[in-house]
Amino acid sequence: MALPKVKEARELDDPALEKAIVDTKRKLFDLRFKQATRQLETGLHEFKHERHRLAQLMTVLRERQLAATQSEPEAMATQAVVTSAVEEE
């Protein structure tokens, strides 16, 4: 099983991204629980895959948050210029 690709995470919309993060955290919890109760004998590589996937998803979420905050000041600056031009007239 290959590691998941970040391209797949970037194709998700915001609600799907949030759901994928919650699902991945739940899978990690279940894996830890199975390991603690000795129900997980094989498949330890799944920890690596799930942690990798969670990191990808959270990175994409953070990229979107940063892009949104960077676009807000630009939009506010544009609105301020338009407002000041209207006031001058």
SULWO-V595276 format. One record per pair of residues at least 6 apart in sequence whose ideal C-beta (glycine too) atoms are under 6 Angstrom apart, sorted by the first residue. I is the first residue (numbers start at 1). J is the second residue. D is the distance in whole Angstrom. If there is no record, write none. Layout:
i:I j:J d:D
i:I j:J d:D
This chain:
i:3 j:52 d:5
i:4 j:53 d:5
i:6 j:56 d:5
i:9 j:56 d:5
i:9 j:57 d:5
i:9 j:60 d:5
i:10 j:60 d:6
i:17 j:61 d:6
i:20 j:57 d:5
i:21 j:57 d:5
i:24 j:50 d:6
i:24 j:53 d:5
i:24 j:54 d:5
i:27 j:50 d:5
i:28 j:50 d:5
i:31 j:46 d:6
i:31 j:47 d:6
i:34 j:40 d:4
